[in-house]
Every structure is written in structure tokens, then in C-alpha cells.
Amino acid sequence: MTDHQFQSRIGANHPSLPGHFPGNPVVPGVVILDEVLHALAQWQPQLHIGGFTTVKFLQPLLPDETFSIEFEHSKATRMKFECKKSQTVFATGIINLETD
């Protein structure tokens, strides 16, 4: 069950793309993870993020592909996420949440 869903797209003009990979660009994983953190901060700004526990990239994301980020609380201190393009999961992971 999804707790929240966010839509995103990394444009072909993103500054990381020319070097990753020249002539055949794919969106770097770190850029995708930055989008995940940005979406989580928009949805739950009060959360304190401790880092990623697990991240798996299953398929590449190409520039200008629209994708969704879906979040689901798995425990009080963890948030699961899935990134999907056309209903196909291309990245998954778990984010640690710090408690006060």
C-alpha cells in the first residue's frame, strides 16, 4: 500500500548527463536518489533523514522519462520507496529516519 506518490522527470539538459555516458546518457543514480529525498522532504518536512539503508537500481532511467516515486512506511524509523516508469519498477530502497 502506497502512503504517498510523487511525479518527477530529469530533463535532458541536467548538468550531470553529458558525462554519464557520452553519446548514450542515462540519469545517474545519485540524481535519482536526490529526487527521492526531495520528494520525501516535500511530503514529510518534519522527518529527519538518516541515510539510505538499501538501494537497488533495476533498470536505467533515461533523460526526459517521467517517473513516479512511491513511499510506504515500513517501520517508525524506516521508509520504503519505489521508483517506477510506465508501471515498471526501476529503483527501490529503504531510507532510515532518525528519531529525536
N, C-alpha and C positions, 0 to 999 in steps of 0.2 A: 504494500500500500504506500503510495507516494504522499508525503506530507506537503511538499511544495515543488512546483516546476517553474523553470526559468528558461527563456529562449535567448539564444545568442548566435553570433556569427563573427568570425575573424576575417576581416577584409583582405583582399589580395594586396593591398598597399601597406599591410602591417610591417613595421621595420625589421622584424625577425625573419621574414620569409626569404629574402634574397640569398641568404647564406644557408638555408635549410630546406631543401637541397637545390643548388643552382640548376635551372632548367626543368626541374620537377619538384616544385615546392610542396611541402606538407607543413601543417601547423605543428610547431614544437610542443612537446608535452608540457613544458613549463608554462607556455602561454595558455593552454587548456586549463591547467591547474589554477592559474591566476584568475581565469574566468569563473571557475568553481568557487574560489574564495570570495570573489567579488559578489557573486550571486548569493552566497550564504550570508555575507555581511549586509546585503540589501534586505534580505528576508528576516534575519535574526541579528540585528546590530548589537544586541546586548551580549552575545556569545563571545567567549574568549577562546580563540583557536590555538591549539597546542601543536598542530602539525598533522601531517598525513601518516597514518599507520600503514596503510596498504594502498597501492595504486597499480592498476593493470591497464595497459593500453592494448586493446584487442585488434584495432584497425586504425589506419591513418585517417586523419581529418584533413581535407583539402581546403585551401583558401576559398572563401565565399560560401561554404556549405553552412546552411542553417542547422543548428543542433539544439537539443534541449538538455538541461541539467535537472535531474530529479533528486530530491533529498528525502531521506527517511531516517527518523531517529531509531537507532538500534539499541542504545542504552543511554542513560543520563549523560554519560561522558563520551559518547560516540555518535557520529552522524555518517550514515552511508550515502554515497552518491553514485549515480549512473549518468553517463553522457550518451545520448542517442542521436543518430541521424537517420531519418526515414525509418524510425522504429527499430533500428539496429543498434545495439549497444556497442560502442567503440572504446569506452573507458569506464572503469569502476574504481571505487576506493572507499576508504574509511578515514574520516577526519576525527582526531582527538579533540575533545572540548575540555578546557581547563575549568575547574570549579574554584570559587573564591575561598 
